Amino acid sequence: MKTLIRLALTVSLLTVATAANAQNGYSAAGYYAAPQAQAAYAQQQANAQAWAAYNAQQANAQAWSNYYAQQAAAQQAAAQRAAAQRAAAPVAGNSQIRFDGRFAAVGQTAPQALQFAVYAANTLQNKPYVLGGGHRNIEDSAYDCSSSTSYILMKAGLLNRCLSSKEFATYGEAGAGRFITIWVKPGEHVFMTICGLRMDTSGQVTGEGPRWRTKGRSYAGFSPRHPFGM
């Protein structure tokens, strides 16, 4: 009987202790669940950091994509501007004219005025530049931009007197010619192209007079004109 009483008391005490532990959150299930919750929380934090890194990477990639798109647009715009300039300017030389580095030549079947113009331009290749030279005398020791252009046109029978750069603004017809084009910036400069090969006093050497030029130059601000029929 006493044994039964002791057993009953023991069971009662165990029941009370278990209930108290359960109320205080110290049940076996709660004890083993805590590490799992911590692991889940740590995993959640790791996932959040991974997503943050991914979003930052995406934003960075988008920024670089925008940068490359801007660079490509700038390069395309530059290429379009260069193409427009090339289209506006004549090509240096074509199949109707030959240039050996100093003198030019055209075929015998070319119009006579064109042959005379090329020959006259060749005779100016060693002349220096002097402002006002060639305006008083057709044959002179030095020439400037307008007198050298006038000289070539007069020798070709396409002009009867020396013109200034301002006067060339109304010479001949407007637009580029088939063989000869006069490029005019009134009061500033004038030069010519013959079959696309440029004859100009503007070069890389100060004081250098009229020469055949194969290097490019800016045609901005110049208006093209040409002799009648040329």
Secondary structure, DSSP 8 states (H G I E B T S, - for coil): -HHHHHHHHHHHHHHHHHHHHHHTT--HHHHHHHHHHHHHHHHHHHHHHHHHHHHHHHHHHHHHHHHHHHHHHHHHHHHHHHHHHHHHS--S--TTEEE-SS-EEE-TTS-HHHHHHHHHHHHTTT-BB-TTTTSS-SS-S-B-HHHHHHHHHHHTTS-SS---TTGGGGSSEES--SSEEEEEETTTEEEEEETTEEEES--SSTTB-SEEE-S----TT-EEEE-TT-
